[in-house]
Amino acid sequence: TWTMGNSTGDGYSDRGTGYNTYTDGVWGDAPTARLESERVGWGSVATLGDGSQFVVAHTSNNEFITNRNASGSWVEDKIPTDIPVGVLWPRVAAGGADGMTVHVIGISTPSGLGGAVWEDLDGHLVYFRSLDGGATWDQQDVKLPGMDSEKYTFTTADSYAVEANGETVAIGLFPSWGDIQVAKSTDNGGSWTTSIIKDFPFDPYTIDSPYDTTLLSPQDVADGPADANGVPVGNAFQTSDGAGDIVVDNDGGVHVFYGEMYYLDEDFTDGNWNFYPGWSGLRYWNESHGEDSTRTIAGLLDEDGDGVYGVGADEYGSYGSNLTSMVTAGVDTDNNIYLMYAGVSELFANESANPGT
């Protein structure tokens, strides 16, 4: 699935979920129309236990709209919510003993997109559950323990992930300005326990708030970015770049991946912050590590073997993520964990400016 649209002259009024399948080594015909009956975005797909596909997206009215293909045709519905400002940017996973439980997460519409602070948090992570393949929803607008205004003042789009394997469900939250956490349920979303995999020194932190740099960890001070003279900045936070993924293995173990980033709130009058686009490193955690204990498992590749990573600052992205990020991961039937991530390549980064190099 992906967000598609062809009507360029009117702001993509036909925007919606594009859907295609790859069977026996062949893709189906490219779709000419979205799945949904109205304009949507951010379609997320899961396969249910009966083999049907379930897609959830958000509408222009800040609702979660669903489509399920159980008998050769798509049946549309919406997920109920009582959040006054609505919800955006969904993620979906299928689980349960019969594979027919649908787990959906997203955030309340933040003030920057016409929403408002809800439950004292601007963009509050919430959870929804259906036990019957999306026909009815027995849990809606659920606030997960520890992932609330006691820890955060805001949550950004796409900085979270959900995965399920049987009765075990896990939700990862990858904020840049707060604890990186995992909520785990072993009873199919009935109850939750939360683990902090990277502790943020101040709970919650409000942008433009002066902070005591003596409370920062050695990772922040010693391992962080340096100034032009090679001296560590000393007041930057080691945290997430907002892009992460989560896996539940076949034994019920949780594995977490995210891009490392340092952030700095130096000007306490501008309502903004700084990040380091030249940073790299993919962080990993599983439950055997214990709380607040991640490690770096991947980074930039010296593809030409000259001992130097040769990409200039003009090749860096402006997304707020690092140079090795946008990770996605999964597990096979033999319990092998696989991951892919996007990394800026020194062999191809300069092609647009220097064709043929």
Helices and strands as residue ranges (DSSP letters): E 2-4, G 8-10, E 16-18, E 22-23, E 26-27, E 40-47, E 53-59, E 64-69, E 74-79, E 87-95, E 101-108, G 111-113, E 125-130, E 139-142, E 160-165, E 168-173, E 180-185, E 193-198, G 213-215, H 218-221, E 237-248, E 254-264, E 274-275, E 282-286, G 287-289, E 295-298, G 313-315, E 324-331, E 337-343
